[in-house]
Amino acid sequence: MLKFTAVLAVASVAGSAIASPVLGDYASYTQVSADQVTAISLEEGTQGTSSTLYSNMDAGAGFQAFPADTGPAGFDDYTSTTASQITLEELRFVGGVTSAGGIMSFEFFNAAGDTLVDAFSVAFTDAGNFIYTITLNDEIVIDGAGILQVSVDAATTGQWFLSDAAPTIGSEDNTFGGANGGAFSHRFELTGSPVPAPGAMALLGMGGLVAGRRRR
């Protein structure tokens, strides 16, 4: 059974170095509907899928979090298994909101933290903390290595959980964005498809043209 701790008392989160969008301004974000979100309890496990490009979901010594609050719930870096951009198909994370209908936004920045690459928002049906799976039907394109910031709408409070386990797929800078000098980092997982580079797309087009000529 996974251990669960509601309050992280061991350390403080490092100060954010990224230029966040205006909190609560969700009009420019893709809105993810409730039927695209599934949840399991924290005790049921964190199994991922074989197509995952980055995963940092293990509970380690136990999931831990700061008290529920509004505004930024935390940020952390990731380096996936691809250098290309990613068409994000699924995001998993550990956390939640304290009131039904509460909104969280997932904001993806470049690795330097100075450019918002893409973002989406979710209004969660239930209150409480879970291992959430968010399936993205709309195209969200993120960098293969970057920063994820999670923000909570002012109408509710929420949490994004951490643990002391290392990523199982991809890597991170454990001194960035977590807590306790890098001993804890946020729990999330990215599944998607690498975006072909423009040169590769051109080659694919030429290949199709050559094949078409051969069929004549």
C-alpha positions as CSV (number, residue, x, y, z in Angstrom):
1,M,0.0,0.0,0.0
2,L,1.3,3.4,-0.9
3,K,2.0,5.8,1.9
4,F,0.2,9.2,1.8
5,T,1.1,12.3,3.7
6,A,-1.1,15.4,3.4
7,V,1.4,18.0,4.5
8,L,5.1,18.3,3.5
9,A,6.9,19.7,6.5
10,V,10.5,18.9,5.5
11,A,11.3,21.9,3.4
12,S,10.1,24.8,1.3
13,V,9.6,24.9,-2.4
14,A,12.2,26.9,-4.4
15,G,11.1,30.2,-5.7
16,S,9.7,30.2,-9.2
17,A,12.0,31.6,-11.9
18,I,9.5,31.3,-14.7
19,A,7.4,34.1,-16.1
20,S,3.9,32.7,-15.4
21,P,0.8,33.8,-17.4
22,V,-1.8,35.8,-15.5
23,L,-3.4,33.4,-13.0
24,G,-7.1,32.9,-13.7
25,D,-6.9,34.1,-17.3
26,Y,-7.9,30.7,-18.8
27,A,-9.5,32.1,-22.0
28,S,-6.4,31.3,-24.1
29,Y,-6.0,27.7,-22.7
30,T,-7.5,24.6,-24.2
31,Q,-10.4,23.5,-21.9
32,V,-10.4,19.8,-21.1
33,S,-13.9,18.4,-20.4
34,A,-14.6,16.1,-17.4
35,D,-15.2,13.1,-19.6
36,Q,-11.5,13.2,-20.6
37,V,-10.4,12.8,-16.9
38,T,-10.2,9.5,-14.9
39,A,-9.0,9.0,-11.4
40,I,-7.8,6.3,-9.1
41,S,-7.1,6.5,-5.4
42,L,-3.6,7.0,-4.2
43,E,-3.5,3.5,-2.8
44,E,-4.3,1.8,-6.1
45,G,-0.9,2.4,-7.7
46,T,0.8,4.4,-10.4
47,Q,1.2,2.1,-13.3
48,G,2.0,3.8,-16.6
49,T,2.0,2.9,-20.2
50,S,4.7,1.7,-22.6
51,S,4.4,4.8,-24.8
52,T,5.3,7.2,-22.0
53,L,8.1,9.7,-22.8
54,Y,8.6,11.0,-19.3
55,S,7.4,9.4,-16.0
56,N,8.0,10.5,-12.4
57,M,5.1,8.9,-10.7
58,D,6.6,6.5,-8.1
59,A,5.5,7.1,-4.5
60,G,9.0,6.4,-3.0
61,A,8.7,6.8,0.8
62,G,5.2,8.3,0.3
63,F,3.4,11.1,-1.5
64,Q,3.7,14.4,0.2
65,A,2.4,17.9,-0.4
66,F,2.2,21.4,1.0
67,P,-1.2,22.5,2.4
68,A,-3.9,23.2,-0.2
69,D,-3.7,26.7,-1.6
70,T,-4.7,28.8,-4.5
71,G,-2.4,30.1,-7.2
72,P,0.8,28.2,-8.3
73,A,0.8,24.7,-6.8
74,G,4.4,24.1,-7.9
75,F,6.6,23.7,-11.0
76,D,9.2,21.2,-12.1
77,D,11.5,20.4,-15.0
78,Y,11.5,17.3,-17.2
79,T,13.7,15.8,-19.9
80,S,11.8,13.3,-22.0
81,T,13.2,10.5,-24.1
82,T,12.9,12.6,-27.3
83,A,14.6,15.8,-28.3
84,S,11.7,16.7,-30.6
85,Q,8.6,18.5,-29.6
86,I,5.8,16.2,-28.3
87,T,2.1,16.1,-29.3
88,L,0.8,15.4,-25.8
89,E,-1.9,12.7,-25.7
90,E,-2.1,12.0,-22.0
91,L,-0.9,13.6,-18.7
92,R,-1.0,11.9,-15.4
93,F,-0.3,13.6,-12.1
94,V,-0.9,13.2,-8.4
95,G,-3.0,15.9,-6.7
96,G,-6.4,17.5,-6.9
97,V,-8.7,20.3,-5.7
98,T,-10.7,20.8,-2.5
99,S,-14.0,21.6,-4.1
100,A,-15.9,19.9,-6.9
101,G,-15.6,21.9,-10.1
102,G,-12.3,23.4,-9.1
103,I,-10.0,24.4,-12.0
104,M,-6.3,23.6,-12.3
105,S,-4.2,24.8,-15.2
106,F,-1.2,22.9,-16.6
107,E,1.3,25.3,-18.2
108,F,4.2,24.0,-20.2
109,F,7.3,26.3,-20.6
110,N,10.5,25.9,-22.6
111,A,13.6,24.6,-20.7
112,A,14.8,28.2,-20.1
113,G,11.4,29.0,-18.4
114,D,10.9,32.2,-20.3
115,T,8.3,31.1,-22.9
116,L,4.9,29.6,-22.5
117,V,4.7,26.8,-25.1
118,D,1.2,25.5,-24.5
119,A,-1.4,25.1,-21.7
120,F,-4.7,23.6,-20.8
121,S,-7.2,23.8,-18.0
122,V,-9.4,21.1,-16.3
123,A,-12.5,21.6,-14.1
124,F,-12.4,18.5,-11.9
125,T,-15.7,16.8,-11.1
126,D,-14.7,15.6,-7.6
127,A,-13.0,17.2,-4.6
128,G,-10.0,15.3,-3.2
129,N,-6.5,14.0,-4.2
130,F,-6.2,11.2,-6.7
131,I,-3.8,9.8,-9.3
132,Y,-5.4,11.5,-12.3
133,T,-5.2,10.6,-16.0
134,I,-6.1,13.4,-18.4
135,T,-6.6,12.3,-22.0
136,L,-6.2,15.1,-24.4
137,N,-8.4,15.1,-27.5
138,D,-7.2,18.5,-28.6
139,E,-3.7,19.0,-29.9
140,I,-1.3,20.2,-27.2
141,V,2.3,20.5,-28.4
142,I,5.0,20.8,-25.8
143,D,8.8,20.7,-25.8
144,G,10.7,17.4,-25.4
145,A,12.5,19.1,-22.4
146,G,10.9,21.8,-20.5
147,I,9.1,23.0,-17.3
148,L,5.5,22.1,-16.1
149,Q,3.8,24.6,-13.8
150,V,0.4,23.7,-12.2
151,S,-1.8,26.5,-11.1
152,V,-5.0,26.5,-9.1
153,D,-7.9,28.9,-9.9
154,A,-8.7,31.5,-7.2
155,A,-12.2,30.0,-6.6
156,T,-10.7,26.9,-4.9
157,T,-7.5,25.5,-3.4
158,G,-5.5,22.5,-4.5
159,Q,-2.4,20.4,-4.3
160,W,0.3,18.8,-6.5
161,F,2.1,16.0,-4.8
162,L,5.8,15.2,-4.5
163,S,7.9,12.2,-3.5
164,D,11.5,11.3,-3.1
165,A,11.6,8.8,-6.0
166,A,13.6,9.4,-9.2
167,P,12.0,9.4,-12.7
168,T,11.6,6.0,-14.2
169,I,11.5,7.3,-17.8
170,G,13.5,10.4,-18.8
171,S,15.3,12.5,-16.3
172,E,15.1,15.8,-14.3
173,D,17.3,18.3,-12.6
174,N,16.5,17.4,-9.0
175,T,17.7,20.7,-7.7
176,F,15.1,22.6,-9.7
177,G,11.5,23.2,-8.7
178,G,11.1,20.5,-6.0
179,A,11.7,20.7,-2.3
180,N,14.3,19.9,0.4
181,G,17.3,20.6,-1.7
182,G,16.2,18.2,-4.5
183,A,15.1,15.4,-2.3
184,F,11.5,15.7,-3.4
185,S,10.1,16.4,-6.9
186,H,6.6,16.6,-8.3
187,R,4.7,13.6,-9.6
188,F,3.7,13.7,-13.3
189,E,3.9,11.7,-16.5
190,L,3.8,12.6,-20.2
191,T,2.6,10.3,-22.9
192,G,2.5,11.4,-26.6
193,S,4.1,11.3,-30.0
194,P,7.3,13.1,-31.1
195,V,6.7,15.8,-33.7
196,P,8.7,15.0,-36.8
197,A,11.3,17.6,-37.6
198,P,10.6,19.7,-40.8
199,G,13.3,18.0,-42.7
200,A,12.0,14.5,-41.8
201,M,8.5,15.6,-42.9
202,A,9.8,16.8,-46.2
203,L,11.6,13.5,-46.8
204,L,8.4,11.6,-46.0
205,G,6.6,13.7,-48.6
206,M,9.3,13.0,-51.2
207,G,9.1,9.3,-50.4
208,G,5.4,9.4,-51.1
209,L,5.9,11.2,-54.3
210,V,8.5,8.6,-55.5
211,A,6.2,5.8,-54.5
212,G,3.4,7.4,-56.5
213,R,5.6,7.7,-59.6
214,R,6.6,4.0,-59.4
215,R,2.9,3.0,-59.4
216,R,2.3,4.7,-62.7
